[in-house]
Amino acid sequence: MFIPSMLLKQLYTFGSLENTPNGVQFALKNRLSDATFIGLLGVKIDGNALSLEAFTLDFGRGNTFKPSQVSPDQSVEFPLRQVVTLSAAIPPLAEGKHKIEITFQSKPFGKLSFSVDDAISAEDENRVVIPRDPENDYTTEMAQRRQKFVSEAANVKLEHIPQYSFDPASVKGNIEHFTGAVQIPLGFAGPLQINGEHAQGEFL
């Protein structure tokens, strides 16, 4: 199945490249449609092919695999919006831009291959970040943590935002970093007299 290069690049989560205590990691997110991950075929960084055995694939919620454990007979579900973090046990990368080339097999898309540029940035210990859970960000607990974050950052008491009557999971895919809901004034006009072909009478 042919997929334009620009769409393939969207599978990569830009800004996810970072050095870790165990090596280097970056992330992919399925932004196409529901699929099955069949195998990691190759990864290059700055033109250097990396050993696949150096990688661990983390699909979240404790679902981690070595590339050798994933095959057409032992595939992994890769639904829309699923994130997989690729961690490689290699020496840390230097600060600055790096070219990443990735090839993997999936169903129904077949063999996918693309390259992107990402960068290793100097760590800023004073950087302020919004609370986020990469595995399950749409929970009441995470919403409350972000409410506390906003309240402390803005030095205000949130009165209406924490009051909502729906499951945070229901907004997944429609809003990032769900924190709460706001009140919207609502009113009604009428009744209006309708003299139409199919509607007759007074309606709100």
Secondary structure, DSSP 8 states (H G I E B T S, - for coil): ----HHHHHTTB-TT--EEETTEEEEEEE--S-SEEEEEEEEEEETTEE--GGGEEEE-STT-EE-GGG-BTTB-EEE-TT-EEEEEE-S----SEEEEEEEEEEEETTEEEEEEEEEEE----TT-------SS---SHHHHHHHHHHHHHHHT---SSTT---S-GGGGTTT-SS--------------EEEE-SS-EEEE-
